[in-house]
Amino acid sequence: MSGWAGSSETAALAARLDALRVEHRDLDAAIDALVEGGVTDQLRFARLKKRKLRLRDEIAMIEDQLIPDIIA
């Protein structure tokens, strides 16, 4: 990608971004529930945290593609 996204590509990226944000919030809720319940499954907890971090990185990457660079 050259830094410029056409309108259909922009719409697809925006839709993907929305879906990722929803999944990120859902993971946040699941992690909070585990913590409130006394986290007995450390492996599941670690996997959820890792997935949440990957989502955060993907969200940031898409936001960078959608927000044009400003050359100062």
VMD Tcl script that builds the backbone (N, CA, C; Angstrom):
set m [mol new atoms 216]
animate dup $m
set s [atomselect $m all]
$s set {name element resname resid chain x y z} {
  {N N MET 1 A 0.838 -1.173 0.000}
  {CA C MET 1 A 0.000 0.000 0.000}
  {C C MET 1 A 0.883 1.235 0.000}
  {N N SER 2 A 0.499 2.205 -0.755}
  {CA C SER 2 A 1.336 3.380 -0.930}
  {C C SER 2 A 1.008 4.507 0.030}
  {N N GLY 3 A 0.182 4.241 1.049}
  {CA C GLY 3 A -0.146 5.304 1.984}
  {C C GLY 3 A -1.469 5.965 1.657}
  {N N TRP 4 A -1.996 5.705 0.446}
  {CA C TRP 4 A -3.273 6.274 0.058}
  {C C TRP 4 A -4.229 5.137 -0.179}
  {N N ALA 5 A -5.368 5.185 0.449}
  {CA C ALA 5 A -6.358 4.124 0.291}
  {C C ALA 5 A -7.561 4.679 -0.438}
  {N N GLY 6 A -8.041 3.926 -1.436}
  {CA C GLY 6 A -9.247 4.320 -2.153}
  {C C GLY 6 A -10.451 4.201 -1.235}
  {N N SER 7 A -11.598 4.731 -1.682}
  {CA C SER 7 A -12.758 4.766 -0.794}
  {C C SER 7 A -13.263 3.375 -0.425}
  {N N SER 8 A -13.239 2.406 -1.347}
  {CA C SER 8 A -13.703 1.058 -0.991}
  {C C SER 8 A -12.711 0.385 -0.043}
  {N N GLU 9 A -11.433 0.630 -0.263}
  {CA C GLU 9 A -10.413 0.079 0.637}
  {C C GLU 9 A -10.514 0.735 2.005}
  {N N THR 10 A -10.765 2.013 2.027}
  {CA C THR 10 A -10.925 2.740 3.282}
  {C C THR 10 A -12.125 2.208 4.055}
  {N N ALA 11 A -13.227 1.960 3.356}
  {CA C ALA 11 A -14.427 1.418 4.003}
  {C C ALA 11 A -14.146 0.032 4.576}
  {N N ALA 12 A -13.419 -0.785 3.836}
  {CA C ALA 12 A -13.086 -2.133 4.311}
  {C C ALA 12 A -12.190 -2.060 5.542}
  {N N LEU 13 A -11.212 -1.157 5.520}
  {CA C LEU 13 A -10.326 -0.994 6.674}
  {C C LEU 13 A -11.101 -0.480 7.891}
  {N N ALA 14 A -12.014 0.459 7.661}
  {CA C ALA 14 A -12.810 1.007 8.761}
  {C C ALA 14 A -13.701 -0.081 9.366}
  {N N ALA 15 A -14.277 -0.933 8.527}
  {CA C ALA 15 A -15.113 -2.022 9.028}
  {C C ALA 15 A -14.267 -3.010 9.824}
  {N N ARG 16 A -13.080 -3.334 9.320}
  {CA C ARG 16 A -12.170 -4.244 10.036}
  {C C ARG 16 A -11.764 -3.637 11.383}
  {N N LEU 17 A -11.493 -2.339 11.371}
  {CA C LEU 17 A -11.114 -1.635 12.593}
  {C C LEU 17 A -12.231 -1.719 13.629}
  {N N ASP 18 A -13.469 -1.508 13.196}
  {CA C ASP 18 A -14.609 -1.601 14.119}
  {C C ASP 18 A -14.714 -3.003 14.718}
  {N N ALA 19 A -14.556 -4.019 13.870}
  {CA C ALA 19 A -14.641 -5.408 14.346}
  {C C ALA 19 A -13.532 -5.716 15.345}
  {N N LEU 20 A -12.324 -5.233 15.072}
  {CA C LEU 20 A -11.202 -5.458 15.974}
  {C C LEU 20 A -11.424 -4.765 17.316}
  {N N ARG 21 A -11.977 -3.566 17.274}
  {CA C ARG 21 A -12.246 -2.835 18.519}
  {C C ARG 21 A -13.286 -3.557 19.371}
  {N N VAL 22 A -14.311 -4.124 18.723}
  {CA C VAL 22 A -15.329 -4.883 19.453}
  {C C VAL 22 A -14.696 -6.115 20.090}
  {N N GLU 23 A -13.879 -6.834 19.314}
  {CA C GLU 23 A -13.214 -8.022 19.854}
  {C C GLU 23 A -12.285 -7.653 21.008}
  {N N HIS 24 A -11.592 -6.524 20.893}
  {CA C HIS 24 A -10.685 -6.055 21.938}
  {C C HIS 24 A -11.465 -5.776 23.222}
  {N N ARG 25 A -12.621 -5.113 23.083}
  {CA C ARG 25 A -13.466 -4.836 24.259}
  {C C ARG 25 A -13.986 -6.128 24.884}
  {N N ASP 26 A -14.380 -7.077 24.020}
  {CA C ASP 26 A -14.866 -8.367 24.522}
  {C C ASP 26 A -13.772 -9.105 25.300}
  {N N LEU 27 A -12.557 -9.075 24.782}
  {CA C LEU 27 A -11.440 -9.705 25.481}
  {C C LEU 27 A -11.178 -9.014 26.818}
  {N N ASP 28 A -11.303 -7.704 26.821}
  {CA C ASP 28 A -11.138 -6.942 28.059}
  {C C ASP 28 A -12.138 -7.424 29.110}
  {N N ALA 29 A -13.385 -7.604 28.692}
  {CA C ALA 29 A -14.423 -8.067 29.609}
  {C C ALA 29 A -14.126 -9.490 30.092}
  {N N ALA 30 A -13.671 -10.351 29.187}
  {CA C ALA 30 A -13.352 -11.732 29.564}
  {C C ALA 30 A -12.191 -11.775 30.548}
  {N N ILE 31 A -11.181 -10.940 30.305}
  {CA C ILE 31 A -10.025 -10.877 31.207}
  {C C ILE 31 A -10.454 -10.358 32.575}
  {N N ASP 32 A -11.285 -9.312 32.583}
  {CA C ASP 32 A -11.787 -8.769 33.850}
  {C C ASP 32 A -12.572 -9.827 34.622}
  {N N ALA 33 A -13.387 -10.614 33.920}
  {CA C ALA 33 A -14.175 -11.662 34.572}
  {C C ALA 33 A -13.266 -12.722 35.183}
  {N N LEU 34 A -12.194 -13.077 34.470}
  {CA C LEU 34 A -11.243 -14.045 35.024}
  {C C LEU 34 A -10.576 -13.506 36.279}
  {N N VAL 35 A -10.186 -12.246 36.235}
  {CA C VAL 35 A -9.521 -11.633 37.384}
  {C C VAL 35 A -10.475 -11.574 38.573}
  {N N GLU 36 A -11.720 -11.161 38.318}
  {CA C GLU 36 A -12.708 -11.086 39.403}
  {C C GLU 36 A -13.020 -12.464 39.964}
  {N N GLY 37 A -12.932 -13.485 39.126}
  {CA C GLY 37 A -13.209 -14.847 39.567}
  {C C GLY 37 A -12.023 -15.529 40.203}
  {N N GLY 38 A -10.917 -14.855 40.293}
  {CA C GLY 38 A -9.749 -15.399 40.957}
  {C C GLY 38 A -8.802 -16.162 40.043}
  {N N VAL 39 A -8.821 -15.922 38.753}
  {CA C VAL 39 A -7.930 -16.521 37.749}
  {C C VAL 39 A -7.343 -17.865 38.175}
  {N N THR 40 A -8.055 -18.916 37.868}
  {CA C THR 40 A -7.527 -20.252 38.166}
  {C C THR 40 A -6.866 -20.867 36.940}
  {N N ASP 41 A -7.253 -20.386 35.748}
  {CA C ASP 41 A -6.698 -20.920 34.503}
  {C C ASP 41 A -5.667 -19.935 33.951}
  {N N GLN 42 A -4.431 -20.061 34.406}
  {CA C GLN 42 A -3.374 -19.125 34.008}
  {C C GLN 42 A -3.079 -19.190 32.513}
  {N N LEU 43 A -3.178 -20.378 31.925}
  {CA C LEU 43 A -2.913 -20.521 30.489}
  {C C LEU 43 A -3.952 -19.758 29.678}
  {N N ARG 44 A -5.218 -19.902 30.043}
  {CA C ARG 44 A -6.273 -19.168 29.326}
  {C C ARG 44 A -6.081 -17.664 29.505}
  {N N PHE 45 A -5.762 -17.252 30.714}
  {CA C PHE 45 A -5.527 -15.837 30.999}
  {C C PHE 45 A -4.400 -15.296 30.120}
  {N N ALA 46 A -3.294 -16.031 30.046}
  {CA C ALA 46 A -2.150 -15.593 29.244}
  {C C ALA 46 A -2.509 -15.524 27.766}
  {N N ARG 47 A -3.272 -16.495 27.291}
  {CA C ARG 47 A -3.677 -16.488 25.875}
  {C C ARG 47 A -4.581 -15.304 25.556}
  {N N LEU 48 A -5.505 -15.004 26.452}
  {CA C LEU 48 A -6.388 -13.855 26.244}
  {C C LEU 48 A -5.591 -12.553 26.218}
  {N N LYS 49 A -4.651 -12.413 27.147}
  {CA C LYS 49 A -3.825 -11.204 27.188}
  {C C LYS 49 A -2.991 -11.063 25.916}
  {N N LYS 50 A -2.429 -12.180 25.453}
  {CA C LYS 50 A -1.607 -12.156 24.250}
  {C C LYS 50 A -2.448 -11.777 23.028}
  {N N ARG 51 A -3.631 -12.354 22.930}
  {CA C ARG 51 A -4.535 -12.036 21.812}
  {C C ARG 51 A -4.921 -10.563 21.851}
  {N N LYS 52 A -5.180 -10.054 23.043}
  {CA C LYS 52 A -5.551 -8.645 23.196}
  {C C LYS 52 A -4.414 -7.726 22.721}
  {N N LEU 53 A -3.174 -8.088 23.046}
  {CA C LEU 53 A -2.029 -7.294 22.592}
  {C C LEU 53 A -1.879 -7.329 21.073}
  {N N ARG 54 A -2.119 -8.522 20.479}
  {CA C ARG 54 A -2.048 -8.618 19.011}
  {C C ARG 54 A -3.123 -7.763 18.359}
  {N N LEU 55 A -4.303 -7.766 18.952}
  {CA C LEU 55 A -5.384 -6.930 18.428}
  {C C LEU 55 A -5.020 -5.457 18.520}
  {N N ARG 56 A -4.444 -5.064 19.643}
  {CA C ARG 56 A -4.041 -3.660 19.814}
  {C C ARG 56 A -3.059 -3.244 18.727}
  {N N ASP 57 A -2.100 -4.124 18.428}
  {CA C ASP 57 A -1.121 -3.823 17.391}
  {C C ASP 57 A -1.780 -3.719 16.020}
  {N N GLU 58 A -2.712 -4.631 15.739}
  {CA C GLU 58 A -3.399 -4.595 14.446}
  {C C GLU 58 A -4.278 -3.351 14.328}
  {N N ILE 59 A -4.928 -2.962 15.424}
  {CA C ILE 59 A -5.735 -1.742 15.438}
  {C C ILE 59 A -4.854 -0.538 15.132}
  {N N ALA 60 A -3.699 -0.459 15.770}
  {CA C ALA 60 A -2.783 0.667 15.544}
  {C C ALA 60 A -2.310 0.701 14.091}
  {N N MET 61 A -2.035 -0.459 13.513}
  {CA C MET 61 A -1.573 -0.522 12.131}
  {C C MET 61 A -2.659 -0.015 11.172}
  {N N ILE 62 A -3.897 -0.425 11.397}
  {CA C ILE 62 A -4.992 0.020 10.529}
  {C C ILE 62 A -5.248 1.510 10.717}
  {N N GLU 63 A -5.198 1.983 11.954}
  {CA C GLU 63 A -5.371 3.422 12.194}
  {C C GLU 63 A -4.309 4.215 11.458}
  {N N ASP 64 A -3.084 3.722 11.442}
  {CA C ASP 64 A -2.010 4.397 10.705}
  {C C ASP 64 A -2.299 4.450 9.212}
  {N N GLN 65 A -2.915 3.393 8.682}
  {CA C GLN 65 A -3.246 3.366 7.252}
  {C C GLN 65 A -4.386 4.331 6.936}
  {N N LEU 66 A -5.315 4.490 7.878}
  {CA C LEU 66 A -6.475 5.342 7.636}
  {C C LEU 66 A -6.193 6.823 7.858}
  {N N ILE 67 A -5.243 7.116 8.715}
  {CA C ILE 67 A -4.916 8.507 9.013}
  {C C ILE 67 A -3.736 8.909 8.138}
  {N N PRO 68 A -3.952 9.867 7.231}
  {CA C PRO 68 A -2.869 10.244 6.316}
  {C C PRO 68 A -1.699 10.894 7.049}
  {N N ASP 69 A -0.510 10.618 6.554}
  {CA C ASP 69 A 0.691 11.236 7.117}
  {C C ASP 69 A 0.671 12.727 6.794}
  {N N ILE 70 A 1.070 13.505 7.771}
  {CA C ILE 70 A 1.170 14.955 7.564}
  {C C ILE 70 A 2.643 15.286 7.493}
  {N N ILE 71 A 3.047 15.792 6.339}
  {CA C ILE 71 A 4.443 16.161 6.152}
  {C C ILE 71 A 4.613 17.593 6.615}
  {N N ALA 72 A 5.421 17.767 7.655}
  {CA C ALA 72 A 5.598 19.106 8.232}
  {C C ALA 72 A 6.764 19.798 7.569}
}
mol reanalyze $m
mol bondsrecalc $m
mol representation Tube
mol addrep $m
